[in-house]
Amino acid sequence: EAQVTQNPRYLITVTGKKLTVTCSQNMNHEYMSWYRQDPGLGLRQIYYSMNVEVTDKGDVPEGYKVSRKEKRNFPLILESPSPNQTSLYFCASSKGTGASNSPLHFGNGTRLTVT
Amino acid sequence: AQSVTQLGSHVSVSEGALVLLRCNYSSSVPPYLFWYVQYPNQGLQLLLKYTTGATLVKGINGFEAEFKKSETSFHLTKPSAHMSDAAEYFCAVSSSGGYQKVTFGIGTKLQVIP
């Protein structure tokens, strides 16, 4: 089954404790992206990747890191989480980097709470 | 720069009534437009998309949307609401400039009243 898999689904952590949220897709998609969803703000893009070893900042990149060493994986790293990073996070992928009419395929989300 | 405005963060309709969710966009280049649906505890799923060609786009679950360039709108409609349509709906715009920057609206929660 074609899917985007995120782990974990739920995560509670404390301020300053490094964490990684994993994302993997099995559709051989070139494009991958991370979003955070907050009430009243919709989805905001954190980082995106057009291909292996190619990443760039989205609208809200502060406090986050990403890497794209393999085509299928795109982990989101919070080196020193803070309470304002409490949010619902989504990973998404789509085929083709030049065709921006390709729809995004989303994972089921990771609900992160930072205390 | 591109942007999306969804009018009404919450919409309530009776079962069987018309569903109308509004979306207006701003884009400096011809846009690609999408509607996504999010059911509780799930990720977003594509409902429909407009790229080029026919301005009336049909999607899944009986939804459709009409691209109106003169009004910069892409409203989502369904003739008859079903209880299973209760979800959050997001309008999104993507640039046609060969670089996938997708901007989402804030979302509209649809409540269907029996």
Interface residues (C-beta under 8 A of the other chain):
Chain A: V4 Y31 S33 Y35 G40 L41 G42 L43 R44 Q45 Y48 M50 F90 A92 S94 T97 G98 A99 S100 N101 S102 P103 L104 F106 G107 N108 G109
Chain B: S9 Y32 F34 Y36 N41 Q42 G43 L44 Q45 L46 K49 T51 F90 S94 S95 S96 G97 G98 Y99 Q100 K101 V102 F104 G105 I106 G107
